[in-house]
Amino acid sequence: MRLIKSALVAGLIAVPVLATAQSGEDALEARHGYMRMLAINMGTLAGMAKGEIEYDEAAASTAGANIAALSQYGAVALFVPGTANGEIDESDALPAIWEKPEQFAQKFTAFAEVASGASEAVKGGQDNVGPALQKLGGTCKDCHDDFRKPE
């Protein structure tokens, strides 16, 4: 766990430097990778909540811990100017991200707050996964509603 925290701290320190040095394509690719990692872990929890995947406390806790770790990453820095929907291919980011940067950053803060307890919240049985997932998913939806192009 200390290794993960050390790696996250090192990554967070490097984010501002990387964000200014990267191209729009690199930022978009990194954003997609970040969101994909979240989706994989949320998918694990969703599968368990729905009973499509057998509940496994260790796997659920790991997925929750991964989400919590990802929530600490400085993902806001991956939203560099010029990467909005319509400015670059394959972007669903709405211009509101750059018009309301404080509100956008607050959405990530809210996500991090909910994610911080995810690893423990999903322990104790399948019945605990759904409520934890709803809280996590709610913060994702709040951000997507305001800052992501509707599907």
TORMAR-638906 format. One record per residue (C-alpha): y, z, x; residue number from 1; residue in one letter. Coordinates in pm, 1 decimal. Example, Ala and Ser with C-alpha at 12.3 -4.5 7.8 and 13.67 -1.06 7.14 Angstrom:
2
<node v="-450.0" w="780.0" u="1230.0" seq="1" type="A"/>
<node v="-106.0" w="714.0" u="1367.0" seq="2" type="S"/>
END
This chain:
151
<node v="0.0" w="0.0" u="0.0" seq="1" type="M"/>
<node v="237.1" w="75.0" u="288.1" seq="2" type="R"/>
<node v="172.7" w="-273.1" u="424.9" seq="3" type="L"/>
<node v="267.5" w="-427.0" u="90.1" seq="4" type="I"/>
<node v="586.5" w="-220.8" u="72.2" seq="5" type="K"/>
<node v="676.6" w="-309.5" u="431.5" seq="6" type="S"/>
<node v="620.4" w="-677.2" u="361.8" seq="7" type="A"/>
<node v="834.2" w="-657.5" u="47.5" seq="8" type="L"/>
<node v="1117.8" w="-484.7" u="230.7" seq="9" type="V"/>
<node v="1105.9" w="-745.9" u="506.3" seq="10" type="A"/>
<node v="1101.6" w="-1020.1" u="245.0" seq="11" type="G"/>
<node v="1393.7" w="-873.1" u="54.4" seq="12" type="L"/>
<node v="1599.9" w="-846.6" u="369.1" seq="13" type="I"/>
<node v="1530.7" w="-1211.5" u="447.9" seq="14" type="A"/>
<node v="1602.4" w="-1343.3" u="97.1" seq="15" type="V"/>
<node v="1981.3" w="-1381.4" u="129.7" seq="16" type="P"/>
<node v="1940.0" w="-1566.6" u="458.2" seq="17" type="V"/>
<node v="1666.9" w="-1789.4" u="317.2" seq="18" type="L"/>
<node v="1854.6" w="-1856.5" u="-4.4" seq="19" type="A"/>
<node v="2155.7" w="-1991.8" u="179.2" seq="20" type="T"/>
<node v="1946.4" w="-2201.5" u="416.5" seq="21" type="A"/>
<node v="1714.6" w="-2358.9" u="163.4" seq="22" type="Q"/>
<node v="1754.6" w="-2680.3" u="-27.5" seq="23" type="S"/>
<node v="1753.1" w="-2695.8" u="-403.7" seq="24" type="G"/>
<node v="1401.3" w="-2837.7" u="-392.2" seq="25" type="E"/>
<node v="1281.4" w="-2546.6" u="-177.4" seq="26" type="D"/>
<node v="1443.6" w="-2294.4" u="-409.9" seq="27" type="A"/>
<node v="1285.1" w="-2456.8" u="-712.9" seq="28" type="L"/>
<node v="944.4" w="-2465.8" u="-547.8" seq="29" type="E"/>
<node v="976.1" w="-2099.0" u="-453.9" seq="30" type="A"/>
<node v="1085.5" w="-2011.0" u="-809.2" seq="31" type="R"/>
<node v="787.8" w="-2192.0" u="-952.8" seq="32" type="H"/>
<node v="557.6" w="-2008.9" u="-712.6" seq="33" type="G"/>
<node v="712.8" w="-1674.6" u="-800.9" seq="34" type="Y"/>
<node v="678.7" w="-1739.5" u="-1174.3" seq="35" type="M"/>
<node v="322.9" w="-1863.4" u="-1124.6" seq="36" type="R"/>
<node v="225.2" w="-1540.0" u="-950.4" seq="37" type="M"/>
<node v="373.3" w="-1344.9" u="-1240.1" seq="38" type="L"/>
<node v="189.1" w="-1566.2" u="-1489.4" seq="39" type="A"/>
<node v="-146.2" w="-1518.8" u="-1315.6" seq="40" type="I"/>
<node v="-115.9" w="-1141.3" u="-1330.2" seq="41" type="N"/>
<node v="25.5" w="-1138.4" u="-1682.9" seq="42" type="M"/>
<node v="-264.1" w="-1367.5" u="-1779.9" seq="43" type="G"/>
<node v="-514.3" w="-1117.5" u="-1646.7" seq="44" type="T"/>
<node v="-358.6" w="-845.1" u="-1859.3" seq="45" type="L"/>
<node v="-328.0" w="-1071.9" u="-2163.5" seq="46" type="A"/>
<node v="-693.8" w="-1169.8" u="-2137.0" seq="47" type="G"/>
<node v="-795.5" w="-805.0" u="-2126.1" seq="48" type="M"/>
<node v="-564.5" w="-711.0" u="-2413.1" seq="49" type="A"/>
<node v="-713.2" w="-986.6" u="-2629.2" seq="50" type="K"/>
<node v="-1069.7" w="-905.4" u="-2528.1" seq="51" type="G"/>
<node v="-1114.7" w="-1248.8" u="-2369.4" seq="52" type="E"/>
<node v="-1167.6" w="-1078.5" u="-2033.5" seq="53" type="I"/>
<node v="-1373.2" w="-763.3" u="-2011.3" seq="54" type="E"/>
<node v="-1152.7" w="-462.9" u="-1941.7" seq="55" type="Y"/>
<node v="-1172.6" w="-361.2" u="-1578.7" seq="56" type="D"/>
<node v="-943.9" w="-71.9" u="-1491.7" seq="57" type="E"/>
<node v="-921.1" w="-163.7" u="-1122.9" seq="58" type="A"/>
<node v="-836.4" w="-527.4" u="-1198.9" seq="59" type="A"/>
<node v="-584.0" w="-427.2" u="-1466.1" seq="60" type="A"/>
<node v="-421.4" w="-176.4" u="-1233.3" seq="61" type="S"/>
<node v="-407.9" w="-434.3" u="-954.6" seq="62" type="T"/>
<node v="-245.4" w="-688.8" u="-1187.2" seq="63" type="A"/>
<node v="7.7" w="-424.1" u="-1290.4" seq="64" type="G"/>
<node v="75.0" w="-333.6" u="-927.3" seq="65" type="A"/>
<node v="120.0" w="-700.9" u="-839.1" seq="66" type="N"/>
<node v="370.4" w="-742.9" u="-1120.9" seq="67" type="I"/>
<node v="554.9" w="-432.0" u="-1006.4" seq="68" type="A"/>
<node v="564.8" w="-562.8" u="-648.6" seq="69" type="A"/>
<node v="689.5" w="-901.5" u="-764.1" seq="70" type="L"/>
<node v="958.9" w="-735.1" u="-972.1" seq="71" type="S"/>
<node v="1102.9" w="-590.6" u="-651.4" seq="72" type="Q"/>
<node v="1142.4" w="-932.3" u="-491.3" seq="73" type="Y"/>
<node v="1498.6" w="-1066.4" u="-489.8" seq="74" type="G"/>
<node v="1411.5" w="-1356.2" u="-719.3" seq="75" type="A"/>
<node v="1770.9" w="-1397.0" u="-837.2" seq="76" type="V"/>
<node v="1846.7" w="-1547.2" u="-494.8" seq="77" type="A"/>
<node v="1605.5" w="-1831.8" u="-573.0" seq="78" type="L"/>
<node v="1844.6" w="-1957.1" u="-839.9" seq="79" type="F"/>
<node v="2077.7" w="-2145.9" u="-609.0" seq="80" type="V"/>
<node v="2358.0" w="-2363.9" u="-744.4" seq="81" type="P"/>
<node v="2250.9" w="-2718.1" u="-818.7" seq="82" type="G"/>
<node v="1906.9" w="-2619.4" u="-951.6" seq="83" type="T"/>
<node v="1979.0" w="-2601.6" u="-1323.8" seq="84" type="A"/>
<node v="1798.4" w="-2810.7" u="-1581.2" seq="85" type="N"/>
<node v="1949.6" w="-3157.9" u="-1562.9" seq="86" type="G"/>
<node v="2064.0" w="-3110.2" u="-1203.6" seq="87" type="E"/>
<node v="1719.8" w="-3118.9" u="-1045.8" seq="88" type="I"/>
<node v="1385.5" w="-3243.7" u="-1176.1" seq="89" type="D"/>
<node v="1139.0" w="-2989.9" u="-1317.1" seq="90" type="E"/>
<node v="1392.4" w="-2710.8" u="-1364.6" seq="91" type="S"/>
<node v="1405.3" w="-2515.3" u="-1689.2" seq="92" type="D"/>
<node v="1691.5" w="-2294.8" u="-1567.5" seq="93" type="A"/>
<node v="1989.9" w="-2307.3" u="-1799.9" seq="94" type="L"/>
<node v="2346.9" w="-2327.6" u="-1665.9" seq="95" type="P"/>
<node v="2406.0" w="-1984.8" u="-1825.6" seq="96" type="A"/>
<node v="2243.1" w="-1836.3" u="-1513.8" seq="97" type="I"/>
<node v="2544.0" w="-1936.0" u="-1306.8" seq="98" type="W"/>
<node v="2794.1" w="-1877.1" u="-1587.9" seq="99" type="E"/>
<node v="2674.3" w="-1518.2" u="-1646.1" seq="100" type="K"/>
<node v="2525.4" w="-1405.7" u="-1312.6" seq="101" type="P"/>
<node v="2562.7" w="-1032.1" u="-1380.8" seq="102" type="E"/>
<node v="2380.6" w="-1059.6" u="-1713.3" seq="103" type="Q"/>
<node v="2110.7" w="-1268.8" u="-1546.1" seq="104" type="F"/>
<node v="2064.1" w="-1011.3" u="-1269.8" seq="105" type="A"/>
<node v="2045.9" w="-734.7" u="-1532.5" seq="106" type="Q"/>
<node v="1747.8" w="-910.1" u="-1690.5" seq="107" type="K"/>
<node v="1559.6" w="-883.9" u="-1360.7" seq="108" type="F"/>
<node v="1661.1" w="-519.3" u="-1330.2" seq="109" type="T"/>
<node v="1522.5" w="-447.8" u="-1678.5" seq="110" type="A"/>
<node v="1201.3" w="-625.5" u="-1584.1" seq="111" type="F"/>
<node v="1170.2" w="-418.7" u="-1265.7" seq="112" type="A"/>
<node v="1218.9" w="-96.2" u="-1460.2" seq="113" type="E"/>
<node v="938.9" w="-180.0" u="-1703.6" seq="114" type="V"/>
<node v="713.5" w="-319.6" u="-1431.2" seq="115" type="A"/>
<node v="744.8" w="-8.7" u="-1215.4" seq="116" type="S"/>
<node v="490.8" w="179.6" u="-1427.2" seq="117" type="G"/>
<node v="262.7" w="-109.1" u="-1514.9" seq="118" type="A"/>
<node v="-16.8" w="-19.4" u="-1275.1" seq="119" type="S"/>
<node v="-61.6" w="324.1" u="-1433.5" seq="120" type="E"/>
<node v="16.2" w="216.1" u="-1790.7" seq="121" type="A"/>
<node v="-284.3" w="-16.7" u="-1808.5" seq="122" type="V"/>
<node v="-532.2" w="249.6" u="-1697.9" seq="123" type="K"/>
<node v="-753.3" w="444.3" u="-1935.2" seq="124" type="G"/>
<node v="-898.0" w="166.0" u="-2145.5" seq="125" type="G"/>
<node v="-835.0" w="-169.4" u="-2306.3" seq="126" type="Q"/>
<node v="-617.7" w="-9.7" u="-2575.6" seq="127" type="D"/>
<node v="-355.2" w="71.5" u="-2313.3" seq="128" type="N"/>
<node v="-317.6" w="-284.5" u="-2188.5" seq="129" type="V"/>
<node v="-158.2" w="-433.6" u="-2500.4" seq="130" type="G"/>
<node v="137.7" w="-192.9" u="-2521.9" seq="131" type="P"/>
<node v="209.2" w="-227.2" u="-2149.6" seq="132" type="A"/>
<node v="186.1" w="-604.9" u="-2176.4" seq="133" type="L"/>
<node v="422.7" w="-607.3" u="-2474.8" seq="134" type="Q"/>
<node v="685.5" w="-420.0" u="-2275.5" seq="135" type="K"/>
<node v="648.5" w="-654.6" u="-1980.1" seq="136" type="L"/>
<node v="642.2" w="-963.9" u="-2198.0" seq="137" type="G"/>
<node v="943.9" w="-842.2" u="-2389.2" seq="138" type="G"/>
<node v="1154.7" w="-836.1" u="-2074.8" seq="139" type="T"/>
<node v="1031.7" w="-1182.7" u="-1981.5" seq="140" type="C"/>
<node v="1118.7" w="-1313.0" u="-2328.6" seq="141" type="K"/>
<node v="1464.3" w="-1152.4" u="-2318.6" seq="142" type="D"/>
<node v="1544.8" w="-1345.7" u="-2002.8" seq="143" type="C"/>
<node v="1382.1" w="-1670.1" u="-2115.2" seq="144" type="H"/>
<node v="1566.6" w="-1661.7" u="-2448.3" seq="145" type="D"/>
<node v="1903.9" w="-1664.8" u="-2272.5" seq="146" type="D"/>
<node v="1838.9" w="-1839.8" u="-1943.4" seq="147" type="F"/>
<node v="1544.8" w="-2078.7" u="-1978.2" seq="148" type="R"/>
<node v="1529.0" w="-2413.3" u="-2152.0" seq="149" type="K"/>
<node v="1320.8" w="-2381.1" u="-2470.4" seq="150" type="P"/>
<node v="979.0" w="-2540.1" u="-2451.9" seq="151" type="E"/>
END
